[in-house]
Amino acid sequence: MSLSVDGNKPNEEATDQRDTSEPSRLESCLDQPMGSSSVHEDIKYLPSPLPAEHYDADTTEPISCGLQTLEELLSWKRSEANPFNVAAVPLAPREPPLASCPRRTLVSHDMMGGYLDDRFAQGTSAEAPYAFYHWQYIDIFNYFTHKMVTIPPAVWTNAAHKHGVVVLGTFITEWTDGAAVCEAFLKDEESYRAVADKLVQISYCYGFDGWLINIENPLSKVAVENTPLFLRYLTDQMQERVSGSLVLWYDSVIESGQLTWQNELNTSNRMFFDACDGFFTNYNWTEQNLEWMRDYSGVQGRQADVYVGVDVFARGKVVGGMLETNKALEVIRKHNFSAAIFAPGWVYETHSDKTQFRKNQDNFWALLSDYLYIHRPASPLPFISSFCQGFGKAIYWRGQREENRSWFNLTAQEIQPLYYHTELEGQGSPEGQGSPEGQCQGWLSSRGCPEDAWNGGCSLLLDGLIPATHTSPVCARIFSLHVPLASKTLVTLIYKPSAGIRVSLELKTTDASLCTHNVQDVKLVPPVALDDRLQMLSLFTQLCGNLSPDGWIVGCSQLELRGCDLREVCLNIQRNGQPQDTAFSCRVGEIMLLDVASLQVPPELVRGLCIYDVVWLRAAGTSPESTSLCLHLNATLRWDYPTQLVRHFRVYWRRLRGPDPRIPPGQLVLVGRAYSNIFRVTELVVPEAPSLLELVVEPVIRKGFPVPESHWGRRSLSYTEDSTQ
């Protein structure tokens, strides 16, 4: 079913849920009387009491980290976990689900020791960060470092989970120290169960999905005999606690306990494979290794669980690597195995001009695309994306710059479109001959562009050349989906076209009862007019507007359908006027599909806003001309609100009363964006004591309607200098 939605002008008319509460972190918060609107603080200039592994010592900015030693792991307590590293996004459904994928793709992210810009739980102002956004091609994301226990930063888990990608941490032991660790925890059942229990607790607490186990040191006879028992216990416990969990074993030691990489699954290491969910081979394999594995009895029925390792840096004697990584993928897929792509950050690390990162990243994944498989997001409506990649040169909201600075926060990343470059054949050419001599070869490109955006940090830029001989519309695929549509669906398209082209949105659907993994059976159903009832029209006007801010065109249509699943979202681009070679561009700011029945549901209230972990500092002001030390507030805010309803929260502050009573209350000032129900205010310059200020939380809901101020969260904070200091 194909639905064409005119976008040339504005129309005038839920998943495995884990308990992520941290009651022990909230003792000071819960002590605050909820009947009172104000909290009082006596200012004391003391060193921060917050744990240094979870908060930057100078700014109290929350950060992510791993665990270095066995003692740290065994003493880990949920009550002492980092509340800011708890993933806010549950694992979304996708089609096909992981269990049904016969050939999977794992990405192991190993970059410069790990915990770089991505360690900042609330984002940072990095000028040229590394990010990943080709999620539709992969099934599993592993965050890899050489710390003993690598806990994925929540920003990665959030971005991956939005796309239905499973996230694994890493448990690694290496060298002499690693051997000592293994002898300690693999000496008996009690010891290995204690380690496994902690790994399960950590994964459950922080909201990621499993572990890569990487033992790269020799094992004693007792330790190697206990290793499969440890793997089986860990795998069983993970499956019991975390839906969709995975435990993978890296090709390292063999059944004798020797550290001997096999570059294949065989009789020497099968005992580890049989005890867990999958096997990640070393990188120095040859095609003969894959041929042998294909026929090995130990693999039969579990070929998808064998992930053949590919080192993108091409270290050692390997097939492919770097810009020939596609050669390795070709051989792996030829023998029907899954692939484990190690360190694709090579495209960032080895290129000195970081401004070309998007181009280099897109080129690399385009090389592999013939051997990867597109997975479709399968969450119910609403479906919304403004194409933000989680970083940019500015932060935009409704086409306006909200903050004019470089930034990076992968939690802000939205559902990603398809990125590609393709050639357009001239339709008047003889079959198989391409364009006639003297005529241009057309092309179409889809890429993220930070130069302008509707929401977030970038928009989707479609550009190309329509050759004179190409008379039908150019169809740009944007999303491949598996989303059930409502009987009445509101469709919004926000875009900026270049001159000389017409743009329309095309939705390809299939009857739900006929759903397959392709889009073949299509019918044309015209969009119907928007509901003309006054109340609904008012809602549509709020959402869609009748304006073209800064050249953006906002168009809305309402579709009436029965029992349909959305399979593809495309943009049709056609030239105006006479046939001629036509260069074009179209910047797509946002695509949104909403269930009309949900539009009149009243917004929720922000409840229980509280303030705790307050740290006062004296430091320089924010303006260059400031010479005196200013008072800085650092504090954690927490509140209750259904996070599945929101894009983000805006956190504000304002002065209510200062030392001089003649000064009127101040205006709301934006502090930052929160992507969960917790936010750390850091280095906020506030008026001198005694004073009274207010902290405010505004939910920005996914549907796009503004939430009335009466529903925002508010809490005032009074403070005076401690006279005992």
C-alpha positions as a printed Julia matrix, in Angstrom:
725×3 Matrix{Float64}:
   0.0     0.0     0.0
   1.48    3.32   -1.03
   0.22    6.56    0.46
   1.3     9.84   -1.11
   1.16   12.74    1.32
   1.5    16.16   -0.25
   4.16   18.14    1.56
   4.47   21.23   -0.62
   2.65   23.58    1.73
   1.2    23.6     5.23
  -2.27   22.04    5.45
  -4.65   24.75    6.55
  -7.35   22.93    7.94
   6.48   -0.42   26.0
   9.41   -3.82   26.31
  11.32   -5.29   29.15
  10.99   -2.83   32.01
  13.67   -2.89   34.71
  13.36   -1.2    38.06
  15.98    1.52   37.99
  15.05    3.27   41.24
  17.86    4.08   43.64
  16.22    4.55   47.05
  19.47    4.87   48.96
  20.59    7.73   46.73
  17.37    9.56   47.56
  17.47    9.66   51.33
  18.17   13.39   51.41
  15.63   13.87   48.62
  12.87   11.97   50.38
  13.55   13.83   53.6
  12.34   17.0    51.89
   8.72   17.72   52.88
   6.68   17.47   49.7
   4.05   19.77   51.15
   6.61   22.55   51.16
   7.73   24.24   47.97
  11.11   25.3    49.35
  14.36   23.66   50.42
  16.9    25.52   52.57
  20.69   25.24   52.41
  23.39   26.65   54.65
  26.34   27.32   52.35
  29.47   25.41   53.29
  32.57   25.34   51.1
  33.61   21.74   51.58
  35.24   19.25   49.23
  32.67   17.35   47.23
  31.47   14.24   49.13
  30.41   12.6    45.85
  32.37    9.5    44.75
  35.22   10.48   42.43
  34.62    7.52   40.11
  31.1     8.82   39.33
  31.59   12.6    39.37
  34.26   14.92   38.0
  36.19   16.23   41.0
  36.28   19.84   39.78
  32.76   20.3    38.39
  30.75   17.42   39.97
  29.67   16.57   36.4
  28.45   12.93   36.34
  30.73   10.52   34.46
  30.78    6.83   33.52
  33.57    4.4    34.34
  34.43    0.72   34.66
  35.91   -1.4    37.44
  39.63   -2.13   37.58
  40.02   -4.96   40.09
  38.35   -8.1    41.37
  38.0    -6.44   44.77
  36.05   -3.56   43.22
  33.76   -6.01   41.46
  33.04   -8.17   44.5
  32.42   -5.11   46.71
  30.08   -3.46   44.17
  26.71   -2.54   45.68
  23.63   -1.37   43.87
  23.1     1.22   46.59
  26.44    2.78   45.55
  25.85    2.58   41.8
  26.04    5.65   39.59
  22.42    6.82   39.08
  23.45    8.8    35.99
  24.78    5.73   34.2
  21.45    3.9    34.35
  20.07    3.6    30.81
  16.85    5.55   30.35
  15.74    3.65   27.23
  14.56    0.02   27.27
  15.45   -2.28   24.39
  13.02   -1.51   21.55
  11.51   -4.25   19.37
  12.73   -4.64   15.8
  12.09   -6.84   12.8
  13.42   -9.37   12.39
  14.18  -10.02   16.09
  17.69  -11.11   17.0
  16.73  -14.75   17.53
  15.4   -14.92   13.96
  18.5   -13.44   12.31
  20.47  -16.21   10.55
  23.54  -14.0    10.04
  24.08  -11.33   12.63
  26.44   -8.36   12.9
  28.21   -7.35   16.11
  30.23   -4.15   16.5
  32.89   -4.08   19.2
  33.71   -0.44   19.98
  37.35   -0.2    21.05
  38.74    3.32   20.93
  41.81    4.85   22.58
  41.2     3.22   25.96
  37.5     4.07   26.11
  35.52    6.45   28.33
  36.41    9.52   26.28
  33.83   12.19   25.43
  31.19    9.52   25.91
  31.98    9.25   29.65
  30.0    12.43   30.35
  26.54   11.14   31.21
  24.87   14.46   30.4
  26.96   15.16   27.32
  29.83   17.52   26.71
  30.88   20.34   24.41
  33.26   18.24   22.27
  34.1    19.91   18.95
  34.61   16.75   16.88
  33.47   13.6    18.73
  33.15   10.02   17.51
  29.59    8.73   17.16
  27.94    5.71   15.61
  24.64    6.03   13.76
  24.36    3.13   11.27
  22.35    1.11   13.77
  20.01   -0.41   11.18
  22.92   -2.56    9.95
  23.92   -4.16   13.27
  22.4    -6.45   15.9
  24.77   -6.22   18.86
  26.98   -3.41   20.23
  29.85   -4.24   22.56
  31.65   -1.5    24.49
  35.25   -2.7    24.87
  38.11   -1.42   27.01
  40.99   -3.07   28.83
  39.51   -2.37   32.27
  38.58   -5.63   33.96
  34.87   -4.78   33.99
  33.77   -2.42   31.22
  30.35   -0.94   31.97
  28.94    0.68   28.82
  28.28    4.42   29.21
  24.53    4.95   29.35
  24.66    7.28   26.33
  25.63    4.28   24.16
  23.0     1.99   25.68
  20.29    4.6    25.16
  21.18    5.17   21.51
  21.47    1.45   20.75
  18.25    0.52   22.55
  16.24    3.09   20.58
  17.19    1.09   17.49
  16.61   -2.34   19.03
  20.34   -3.14   19.29
  21.54   -5.32   22.19
  24.38   -3.82   24.3
  27.18   -5.86   25.91
  29.78   -4.87   28.48
  33.16   -6.6    28.65
  34.77   -8.75   31.34
  38.46   -9.14   30.52
  41.53  -10.59   32.23
  45.01  -10.24   30.72
  48.66  -11.06   31.32
  50.09  -12.03   34.72
  47.62   -9.95   36.73
  44.74  -11.47   34.78
  45.97  -14.98   35.48
  45.99  -14.22   39.21
  42.42  -12.88   39.01
  41.27  -16.04   37.22
  42.94  -18.31   39.77
  41.12  -16.42   42.51
  37.61  -16.42   41.09
  37.69  -19.75   39.23
  39.06  -21.77   42.14
  35.65  -23.1    43.2
  31.9   -22.83   42.68
  31.34  -20.26   45.41
  33.94  -17.92   43.92
  32.84  -18.04   40.28
  29.18  -17.71   41.27
  30.02  -14.6    43.32
  31.64  -12.97   40.25
  28.79  -14.0    37.95
  26.2   -12.67   40.4
  27.9    -9.28   40.46
  28.06   -9.14   36.66
  24.34   -9.92   36.49
  23.54   -7.27   39.11
  25.59   -4.64   37.28
  23.94   -5.37   33.92
  20.48   -5.34   35.49
  21.11   -2.14   37.43
  22.58   -0.14   34.54
  20.12   -1.46   31.96
  22.39   -3.13   29.39
  21.97   -6.63   28.04
  24.95   -8.91   28.61
  28.68   -9.56   28.5
  31.6   -10.44   26.27
  33.9   -12.68   28.33
  37.53  -12.28   27.24
  40.05  -14.4    29.18
  43.45  -13.64   27.6
  45.82  -15.43   29.96
  46.64  -19.08   30.69
  44.43  -20.99   33.14
  45.32  -23.73   35.59
  43.65  -27.13   35.37
  41.11  -26.25   38.08
  40.38  -22.8    36.61
  39.83  -24.07   33.07
  37.55  -26.84   34.3
  35.44  -24.29   36.18
  35.29  -21.82   33.28
  32.42  -23.53   31.39
  30.54  -23.84   34.69
  31.04  -20.11   35.28
  29.82  -19.33   31.74
  26.74  -21.54   32.06
  25.8   -20.08   35.44
  26.32  -16.51   34.2
  24.31  -17.18   31.02
  21.42  -18.77   32.94
  21.31  -15.98   35.51
  21.38  -13.29   32.83
  18.53  -14.94   30.96
  16.51  -15.09   34.17
  16.99  -11.43   35.03
  17.38   -9.62   31.68
  15.08  -10.32   28.75
  17.02  -10.83   25.5
  20.39  -11.11   27.25
  23.55  -12.49   25.63
  26.82  -13.87   27.0
  29.58  -14.33   24.39
  32.99  -16.02   24.72
  36.1   -14.71   22.96
  38.4   -17.18   21.18
  41.4   -17.25   23.54
  42.21  -20.13   25.9
  41.55  -23.76   25.0
  40.43  -26.76   27.05
  43.99  -27.42   28.28
  44.16  -23.91   29.76
  46.75  -22.68   27.26
  46.33  -19.22   25.74
  46.2   -20.25   22.08
  43.98  -18.29   19.73
  42.36  -20.73   17.32
  40.79  -18.32   14.79
  37.89  -20.77   14.59
  35.52  -22.82   16.7
  36.84  -26.37   17.07
  37.15  -29.29   19.46
  39.7   -27.36   21.56
  37.32  -24.55   22.51
  33.86  -25.95   21.89
  33.35  -26.53   25.65
  33.13  -22.73   26.14
  30.78  -22.23   23.18
  28.44  -24.94   24.49
  28.18  -23.12   27.85
  27.04  -19.69   26.61
  25.15  -17.82   23.87
  27.91  -17.33   21.3
  31.54  -17.44   20.22
  33.63  -14.47   18.95
  36.6   -15.76   16.92
  40.03  -14.21   16.81
  40.89  -12.19   13.69
  43.66  -14.16   11.93
  41.41  -16.69   10.22
  41.58  -17.82    6.62
  38.79  -19.03    4.39
  39.92  -22.57    5.16
  39.02  -21.97    8.83
  35.49  -20.97    7.82
  35.13  -23.9     5.47
  36.14  -26.27    8.26
  33.78  -24.64   10.76
  30.87  -24.77    8.33
  31.02  -28.57    8.34
  32.01  -29.01   12.0
  29.37  -30.93   13.97
  29.77  -28.63   16.98
  28.44  -25.69   14.95
  25.41  -27.36   13.4
  22.19  -25.59   14.34
  24.11  -22.66   15.87
  25.89  -21.09   12.92
  24.38  -17.68   13.73
  26.01  -17.89   17.2
  29.52  -17.94   15.69
  30.74  -14.34   15.24
  33.8   -14.28   12.98
  36.11  -11.48   14.13
  37.21   -8.73   11.74
  39.87   -6.25   12.92
  39.24   -3.04   11.01
  42.82   -1.93   11.79
  44.02   -5.06    9.9
  46.63   -5.93   12.54
  48.44   -9.18   11.79
  47.69  -11.49    8.91
  44.0   -10.94    8.23
  41.5   -10.94    5.4
  40.5    -7.39    4.52
  40.48   -4.62    7.11
  40.54   -0.83    6.77
  38.91    0.16    3.45
  38.91   -3.49    2.41
  36.87   -4.69    5.37
  34.18   -5.6     2.85
  36.43   -8.43    1.6
  36.29  -10.05    5.03
  32.51   -9.64    5.21
  32.12  -11.2     1.77
  33.95  -14.37    2.84
  32.12  -14.56    6.19
  28.68  -14.27    4.57
  29.64  -16.75    1.85
  29.92  -19.37    4.59
  26.79  -18.14    6.43
  28.4   -16.97    9.66
  27.74  -13.93   11.81
  30.36  -11.16   11.86
  32.05   -9.3    14.71
  33.49   -6.0    13.45
  36.18   -4.85   15.88
  37.21   -1.18   16.19
  35.3     0.48   13.32
  36.35    3.73   15.01
  39.38    3.34   12.75
  37.58    5.78   10.43
  37.92    8.39   13.17
  41.22    7.54   14.84
  43.35    7.35   11.69
  42.01   10.4     9.86
  43.49   13.65   11.13
  40.75   15.87    9.7
  37.92   15.17   12.13
  35.64   17.57   10.26
  35.35   14.86    7.58
  34.19   12.26   10.07
  30.62   11.93    8.77
  31.87   11.51    5.2
  34.48    8.91    6.21
  32.02    7.01    8.39
  29.34    6.93    5.68
  31.85    5.76    3.07
  33.07    2.95    5.32
  29.61    1.55    6.05
  28.57    1.95    2.42
  31.47   -0.4     1.52
  30.02   -3.02    3.87
  26.35   -2.49    3.08
  26.09   -5.34    0.54
  26.92   -7.79    3.33
  24.78   -6.24    6.07
  21.06   -6.48    6.65
  18.61   -3.68    7.32
  16.62   -4.11   10.51
  13.31   -2.34   10.96
  12.21   -0.52   14.13
   8.96   -2.15   15.23
   7.66    0.04   18.07
   4.03    1.19   17.97
   3.06    4.79   17.24
   4.1     7.5    17.77
   6.97    7.31   15.28
   9.04   10.49   15.34
  12.5    11.4    14.13
  14.28   14.68   13.51
  17.39   12.72   12.43
  19.61   14.05   15.25
  22.85   12.01   15.41
  23.62   13.0    19.0
  26.15   15.73   18.2
  26.35   18.96   16.25
  27.53   22.54   15.94
  24.42   23.94   17.64
  21.27   22.73   19.39
  18.06   23.5    17.5
  14.45   23.55   18.59
  11.65   24.09   16.05
  14.09   25.45   13.5
  15.7    27.99   15.85
  19.11   27.79   17.5
  18.54   27.14   21.2
  22.26   26.96   21.99
  25.06   28.07   19.69
  27.88   25.68   20.64
  29.34   22.33   19.66
  27.92   19.47   21.69
  27.86   15.67   22.02
  25.32   13.46   23.78
  24.4    10.15   22.18
  21.29    9.88   24.34
  19.89   12.74   22.21
  20.29   10.62   19.07
  16.95    9.88   17.4
  15.89    7.0    15.15
  18.33    7.09   12.27
  17.4     7.04    8.57
  19.07    5.14    5.75
  22.29    6.78    4.55
  23.48    6.04    1.03
  24.7     7.31   -2.36
  23.13    5.85   -5.49
  23.27    6.49   -9.23
  20.14    7.39  -11.22
  19.77    5.92  -14.67
  18.35    8.11  -17.44
  14.97    6.63  -18.36
  15.36    7.4   -22.05
  18.54    5.31  -22.39
  18.58    1.98  -24.23
  18.45   -0.85  -21.71
  21.81   -1.64  -20.17
  23.61    1.33  -21.82
  23.23    3.96  -19.09
  22.95    7.6   -20.07
  23.56    8.56  -23.72
  26.84   10.27  -24.46
  26.78   13.94  -23.58
  24.06   13.55  -20.96
  24.65   13.68  -17.22
  24.6    10.64  -14.98
  22.12   11.37  -12.2
  22.68   10.59   -8.54
  21.04   10.78   -5.12
  22.73   11.09   -1.74
  21.33   10.82    1.79
  23.44   12.13    4.68
  23.31   13.92    8.02
  24.14   17.63    7.92
  24.74   19.85   10.98
  24.54   23.17    9.13
  20.81   23.49    9.83
  18.24   21.45   11.73
  14.67   21.49   12.96
  15.31   19.72   16.28
  18.6    18.53   17.76
  21.94   18.76   16.02
  21.44   17.9    12.35
  18.91   17.32    9.61
  18.72   14.76    6.82
  20.12   16.25    3.62
  18.94   14.7     0.35
  20.8    16.08   -2.63
  21.63   14.99   -6.13
  21.15   15.5    -9.83
  18.04   14.55  -11.82
  19.15   13.9   -15.44
  17.03   15.32  -18.23
  16.03   11.8   -19.29
  14.67   10.93  -15.83
  11.0    11.91  -16.04
   9.46   10.05  -13.08
   9.95   11.23   -9.47
  13.19   10.37   -7.72
  12.27    8.14   -4.77
  14.51    8.67   -1.74
  14.11    5.91    0.85
  14.31    7.38    4.33
  13.18    4.64    6.73
  12.55    0.92    6.57
  10.05    0.13    9.35
   7.61   -2.39   10.76
   5.16   -0.07   12.55
   1.41   -0.79   12.99
  -0.61    2.26   11.95
  -3.73    3.55   13.67
  -7.13    3.77   11.97
  -6.52    7.53   11.89
  -2.89    8.62   11.67
  -1.58   12.18   11.63
   1.46   12.57    9.38
   3.72   15.6     9.65
   6.58   16.42    7.27
   8.93   19.35    7.9
  11.42   20.14    5.15
  13.33   22.78    3.14
  13.49   22.19   -0.62
  15.7    23.94   -3.14
  14.03   25.88   -5.96
  12.66   24.06   -8.96
  11.45   20.82   -7.35
   8.22   19.38   -5.91
   8.34   17.17   -2.82
   5.84   14.65   -1.5
   5.96   12.0     1.21
   5.22    8.4     0.28
   4.31    5.79    2.89
   4.52    2.17    1.79
   2.46   -0.22    3.86
   1.17   -3.74    3.75
  -1.84   -5.37    5.33
  -0.85   -6.58    8.79
  -2.04  -10.11    7.97
   0.25  -10.2     4.92
   3.4    -8.83    6.57
   6.63  -10.15    5.12
  10.17   -8.78    5.1
   9.71   -7.01    1.81
   7.39   -4.41    0.31
   5.73   -5.92   -2.72
   1.96   -5.81   -2.39
   1.19   -2.1    -2.54
  -2.03   -0.21   -3.18
  -2.62    3.5    -3.48
  -4.86    5.11   -0.86
  -5.24    8.9    -0.99
  -4.93   10.9     2.23
  -8.16   12.29    3.64
  -8.71   15.83    4.81
  -7.9    16.8     8.35
 -10.7    16.43   10.87
 -12.6    19.7    10.83
 -13.9    19.61   14.37
 -12.87   22.77   16.16
 -11.0    21.1    19.02
  -9.03   18.8    16.73
  -8.25   21.64   14.37
  -6.86   23.62   17.29
  -4.58   20.71   18.2
  -3.39   20.32   14.62
  -2.69   24.04   14.42
  -0.6    23.87   17.6
   1.35   20.96   16.25
   1.73   21.82   12.58
   1.29   25.57   12.56
   0.67   27.64    9.45
   4.1    29.18    9.21
   7.34   28.57    7.34
   9.96   29.53    9.98
  13.33   30.28    8.36
  12.31   28.59    5.16
  11.02   25.37    6.76
   7.77   24.06    5.3
   5.46   22.34    7.76
   2.83   20.07    6.25
   0.24   17.82    7.91
  -2.19   15.22    6.63
  -4.53   12.75    8.28
  -4.69    9.2     6.91
  -7.5     6.72    7.49
  -6.36    3.09    7.35
  -7.46   -0.29    8.62
  -5.08   -3.01    9.76
  -1.98   -1.69    8.01
   1.7    -1.86    8.94
   4.04    0.89    7.76
   7.02   -0.61    5.93
   8.84    2.26    4.21
   8.94    6.04    4.39
  10.1     7.67    1.17
  10.36   11.2    -0.2
   9.47   11.68   -3.84
  11.33   14.53   -5.55
  10.32   15.77   -9.0
  11.52   18.71  -11.07
   9.25   21.57  -12.06
   9.25   22.7   -15.67
  10.9    21.29  -18.78
  13.17   18.2   -18.77
  16.74   19.25  -18.14
  19.58   18.21  -15.9
  18.45   19.5   -12.5
  20.61   19.72   -9.4
  18.54   19.67   -6.21
  18.69   19.49   -2.45
  16.03   18.9     0.16
  16.72   19.22    3.87
  14.32   17.07    5.89
  13.83   18.39    9.42
  11.34   15.98   10.92
   8.89   13.2    10.13
   6.19   12.37   12.65
   3.32    9.86   12.65
   0.83   10.03   15.53
  -2.31    8.13   16.48
  -5.06   10.75   16.23
  -6.93    9.09   19.11
  -4.02    9.91   21.43
  -3.87   13.62   20.65
  -6.47   14.7    23.17
  -4.99   12.8    26.09
  -4.09   15.46   28.7
  -0.4    15.78   29.57
   1.01   14.33   32.77
   2.19   16.42   35.7
   5.83   16.54   36.74
   5.7    15.29   40.32
   8.02   15.06   43.28
  10.8    17.37   42.08
  13.52   17.3    44.71
  17.02   18.68   45.18
  19.91   16.81   46.8
  23.7    16.28   46.74
  24.23   20.04   46.86
  27.83   21.24   46.54
  28.76   24.95   46.8
  31.9    26.33   45.15
  33.64   29.67   44.73
  35.01   30.08   41.21
  35.4    32.54   38.35
  32.27   33.76   36.63
  31.18   32.78   33.14
  31.84   36.13   31.47
  35.4    37.0    30.33
  35.28   40.37   32.09
  34.42   38.8    35.45
  37.31   39.24   37.9
  35.78   38.29   41.26
  34.95   34.8    42.44
  31.28   33.93   42.09
  28.99   31.59   43.98
  28.4    28.31   42.08
  25.59   25.88   42.76
  25.96   22.17   41.97
  22.98   19.95   42.75
  21.09   16.88   41.59
  17.42   17.16   40.63
  15.1    14.19   40.42
  11.42   13.99   39.54
   8.69   11.6    38.42
   7.38   11.61   34.83
   6.75    8.88   32.22
   9.97    9.14   30.18
   8.46    7.23   27.24
   6.28   10.29   26.58
   9.12   12.81   26.24
  11.9    13.76   23.85
  13.7    15.48   26.69
  13.17   17.82   29.64
  14.24   21.44   29.76
  15.73   22.47   33.1
  15.58   26.17   34.03
  16.42   28.37   36.96
  15.42   31.87   38.0
  16.04   34.18   40.93
  12.98   34.75   43.09
  14.49   37.01   45.75
  17.97   38.3    46.45
  19.77   40.33   49.08
  18.22   43.5    47.67
  14.41   43.21   47.94
  13.96   46.01   45.38
  15.19   43.75   42.57
  12.2    41.96   40.97
  12.22   38.19   40.31
  14.25   37.14   37.29
  13.22   35.39   34.08
  13.59   31.67   33.49
  17.08   30.82   32.19
  17.75   27.51   30.44
  20.28   25.35   32.3
  20.26   22.34   29.99
  18.39   19.32   28.63
  17.75   16.13   30.58
  16.92   12.83   28.89
  15.77   11.0    32.0
  14.19   11.89   35.35
  17.51   12.94   36.86
  19.75   15.93   36.09
  22.9    17.32   37.64
  23.11   21.11   37.74
  26.8    22.0    37.59
  28.71   25.27   37.92
  25.55   27.4    37.93
  26.45   30.97   38.87
  23.79   32.16   41.34
  23.19   35.38   43.32
  25.08   35.96   46.54
  23.47   34.82   49.79
  20.99   35.28   51.29
  18.83   34.5    48.3
  15.94   32.44   47.0
  15.9    30.81   43.57
  13.63   28.41   41.73
  14.53   25.32   39.7
  12.0    24.33   37.04
  11.55   21.22   34.86
   9.54   21.4    31.63
   8.67   18.15   29.83
   8.99   18.37   26.04
   6.64   15.63   24.91
   7.2    13.56   21.79
   3.87   14.51   20.23
   5.06   18.09   19.9
   2.36   19.9    21.88
   3.56   22.37   24.5
   2.89   21.27   28.08
   1.17   24.05   30.09
   3.33   25.62   32.78
   0.88   24.42   35.43
   2.14   20.89   34.7
   5.86   21.7    35.03
   7.9    20.72   38.07
   9.05   23.51   40.4
  11.09   23.66   43.58
  12.57   26.69   45.29
  15.91   26.75   47.09
  16.76   29.3    49.75
  20.3    29.64   51.0
  22.33   31.62   53.51
  26.0    31.74   54.43
  26.89   29.33   57.23
  27.88   31.63   60.12
  30.0    28.91   61.72
  32.54   28.88   58.84
